[in-house]
Amino acid sequence: MKLCECGCGKSAPIAPRTRGALGWVKGQPVRYIFGHRHFSHRMSSTTEHNTYLAAKERCTNPKHKQWKDYGGRGIKFLFTSFKQFFIEVGFRPKDTVLDRRNNDKHYEVGNVRWVTPTISIRNQRVRIDNQSGTKGVHLHKGAWDVSVAIKGKKIHIGRFARKADAVQARQEAERKYYGA
């Protein structure tokens, strides 16, 4: 069953005949239910709708440049329609981005929100090449460097011989700078 591409969540009807101008092929599902193409939610081309489409694409299209970080690692887009998505997140406040509360879970009800870019960056998973398993702690020339980022600026906390000391310093810095 193919769904209407407007995001309404309803099943698309089967084309009764081929109509090239509409993109119909007889016996195949049509892309849109009649009248839905531009008028289903009246939010096409809004920031909220574009964000919805971009998140869906990252999770469902293996050719998308960010596929490996989303759909390729098992993140699913579970909203059945734009309406369901919009009811969950609402209008986008100024200077915010879409974020998943738990970065290892799906785009789904209860796990998406609008947050500032600073909060979103703090919510990112640990990089694959991170040897410490802790954000902001990395091995450099035989010692563990610790840093935090505040408003796009990197603040060096210190260098430590022991990984445990570096992780503890990072946790203390997070409490100091992020209030976490």
C-alpha positions in Angstrom: 0.0 0.0 0.0 1.4 3.4 -1.0 0.6 6.5 0.9 -0.3 9.9 -0.4 2.9 11.9 -0.7 1.3 15.0 0.9 1.9 13.4 4.3 -1.8 13.0 5.2 -1.2 9.3 6.0 -4.1 8.1 3.7 -3.6 5.4 1.0 -3.1 6.6 -2.5 -5.7 5.4 -5.0 -4.8 3.3 -8.0 -4.7 5.3 -11.3 -7.7 4.3 -13.5 -5.8 5.3 -16.7 -2.4 6.6 -17.8 -2.2 10.4 -17.7 1.4 11.6 -18.3 0.7 15.2 -17.3 -0.3 14.0 -13.9 2.3 11.3 -13.7 -0.3 8.5 -13.6 0.3 5.0 -14.8 -2.8 2.8 -15.2 -3.0 0.3 -12.4 -0.2 2.0 -10.3 -0.8 4.1 -7.1 -0.9 7.8 -7.8 1.4 10.1 -5.9 -1.3 12.3 -4.4 -5.0 11.9 -3.6 -6.9 14.4 -5.7 -6.8 17.8 -4.1 -4.0 16.9 -1.6 -1.0 18.0 -3.7 -1.0 21.6 -2.4 -3.8 21.9 0.1 -3.7 19.1 2.6 -2.0 21.0 5.5 -1.3 24.4 3.8 2.2 24.3 5.2 4.2 23.2 2.1 7.6 25.1 1.9 7.4 26.1 5.6 10.5 25.5 7.8 8.5 22.9 9.7 7.5 21.0 6.6 11.0 21.2 5.1 12.4 19.9 8.4 9.9 17.0 8.3 10.9 16.1 4.8 14.6 16.3 5.5 14.5 14.1 8.5 12.4 11.6 6.6 14.8 11.6 3.7 17.9 11.0 6.0 16.2 7.9 7.4 14.7 6.4 4.3 16.9 7.2 1.3 20.2 5.2 1.1 21.5 7.8 -1.4 21.2 10.7 1.0 24.6 12.1 2.0 23.7 11.6 5.8 22.1 8.1 5.4 25.0 6.4 7.2 24.4 8.6 10.3 20.6 8.0 10.4 18.9 5.2 8.4 22.2 3.4 7.9 22.6 3.0 11.6 19.0 1.9 12.2 17.3 5.3 13.0 13.7 5.1 11.6 11.3 7.9 10.8 8.1 6.7 12.4 5.8 9.6 11.8 3.0 8.5 9.5 2.1 12.1 8.4 3.2 15.7 8.5 0.1 16.4 10.6 1.3 13.9 13.3 4.8 15.4 13.2 3.5 18.9 13.5 1.1 18.1 16.4 4.2 16.7 18.2 6.6 19.6 17.7 4.5 22.6 16.7 5.9 25.7 15.1 9.6 26.1 15.2 10.8 28.8 17.6 13.4 31.2 16.3 17.0 30.0 16.4 16.2 26.3 17.0 16.8 23.0 15.3 15.0 19.6 15.4 16.6 17.2 17.9 15.9 13.7 19.2 15.9 13.5 23.0 17.6 10.1 22.8 20.0 10.2 19.9 20.0 6.4 19.6 16.2 6.2 19.2 13.9 6.9 16.2 12.1 10.0 15.0 8.9 9.3 16.8 6.3 10.7 19.2 7.9 11.7 22.5 11.5 11.7 21.1 11.6 14.9 19.0 11.8 18.6 20.0 13.0 22.0 18.9 16.2 23.0 20.8 19.0 25.5 20.4 22.0 24.4 18.3 24.1 24.4 21.4 21.9 21.8 23.1 21.6 19.8 19.9 25.4 19.6 19.6 25.7 18.5 23.3 23.2 15.7 22.5 25.3 14.2 19.6 26.6 10.7 20.0 30.3 10.0 20.6 32.3 10.0 17.4 33.2 6.6 16.0 36.9 7.4 16.2 36.7 8.5 19.8 39.1 6.3 21.8 37.9 7.4 25.3 34.2 6.8 24.9 33.6 10.3 26.3 32.9 13.4 24.3 35.5 16.1 24.7 38.2 13.6 25.9 40.7 12.4 23.3 44.2 10.9 23.3 46.9 13.2 21.9 50.6 12.4 22.0 50.3 10.0 24.9 48.1 12.1 27.1 44.3 12.6 27.4 43.2 16.1 26.3 40.0 17.5 27.8 37.9 20.3 26.3 34.3 21.7 26.2 32.7 23.9 23.6 30.8 27.0 24.6 29.1 29.1 21.9 31.2 27.6 19.2 34.5 28.2 21.1 36.7 25.3 22.3 37.8 25.7 25.9 40.8 23.5 26.9 40.3 22.0 30.3 43.7 20.2 30.7 45.9 17.2 29.9 45.9 14.1 32.0 48.1 11.0 32.1 45.2 8.8 33.2 42.0 8.4 31.2 39.8 8.2 34.4 41.2 11.6 35.5 40.4 13.1 32.1 36.8 11.7 32.1 36.3 13.1 35.7 37.6 16.5 34.6 35.2 16.5 31.6 32.3 15.7 33.9 33.2 18.5 36.2 33.6 20.9 33.3 30.1 19.9 32.0 28.6 20.7 35.4 30.4 24.0 35.5 29.8 25.2 31.9 26.5 23.4 31.0 24.9 23.0 34.4 24.5 19.3 33.6 
